[in-house]
Amino acid sequence: MTELLLVLAVLVLVGVVVALVLRNRRTRRPAPGRVDPLAGQPDTWDPMRIGPADVITYAGIDHVVRGTITLTEGGMSWYEHLLDGSTGRRWLTVEDDEGDLELTLWQRLEGSGLTPDGDVVVGDVVHRQVERGRAEFRSEGTTGTPPTGTVEYADYASRDRTGLLAFEKWAPTQSWEVSTGRRVTPAELTVYHAQPGS
């Protein structure tokens, strides 16, 4: 009789252990229907869809896209996005240059007095003009520009193309805005679109 009671006690104990293990597994599973709205998004962002209210992380710092300027010239279009983060404001240019995606981060160079006339020296580095033109633009969000208009621009690069300079004159102003820039790769940025999939 004692052997039967011992076998029954062991079976009850095994049953309790099995029930506890199964219960713990069930409570660890995520609730069905709950989805992380940002899950997978950083790997699927679209550089041609960046716009106001998106969040862009660069070098570990989050930047909110305050506004976007769409520029067009001769059938070509490109975008300039005003980014606002804890280290200040900068601009991100996104351009599809005949199938090659070009991303450039720009920082304003205040009070330089520079103009796009001949070679330009910044920080002992000589920059030469690579492109110049006039484009139509329209803006959305906060950009510091009128809603529409024209901009005259001149792009410069150092000999090794790592140092970039941009000159922009937004009508009706008569002074040049100067920015220094560097190319970035999509892998250096994480973008959270304000409206995923739109």
C-alpha positions, 0 to 999 in steps of 0.5 A: 500500500505504501508503494502505491501511495508513493507512486501516486505522490510522484505522479501528482508531483510530476503533473504539478511540475508539468502544469507549472512549466506549461503555464509559464510558457503561455504567460511569456508569449506576446499577447496576440494582436499586439504589434510594435508599430516601429518593428522592422521599419528602420530596414525599410525606410525610403529615402525618396519618401522622407518628409516633415515629422519623420525622425532621422537618427545619425551618429546616435542622435535623433533629428526631427525633419522640420521641413522639406524643400523640393527643387526642380531644374531641367526635369530633375528633382532633389530634396533638402530636409531641415533636420533639428536635433540636440546638436543643432540644425543641419540639412540632408540632401537626397538626390537620385542622380541617374540611378545613384542615390546621393545623401549629403549632410550639410552644416551652415557656415555662418558669417564666412563672407564667402562667395562662389567666385573662383576657387574657395578655400575653407580650413586650408582646403581648396574647393573647386566649382563642380556645378552651378545653376538655378532651380525652382522650389516649393517647401512644406513645413518649417524651412525658413524659405517662402512656399515657392520660388527660385534658388541660385546654387553653386556646388564645390568639392575638394580635390578628393571629393571628401570636402563639399561646399554649397552656396545657395541664394534664395530669391528675393535675398541677395546674400549667399548661404554657405554650408559645408557637407559630407556624403553619408550612406543609407547605412549611417541613417535610421529613418522612422517615417511619421506615416509608415507605408504612406 
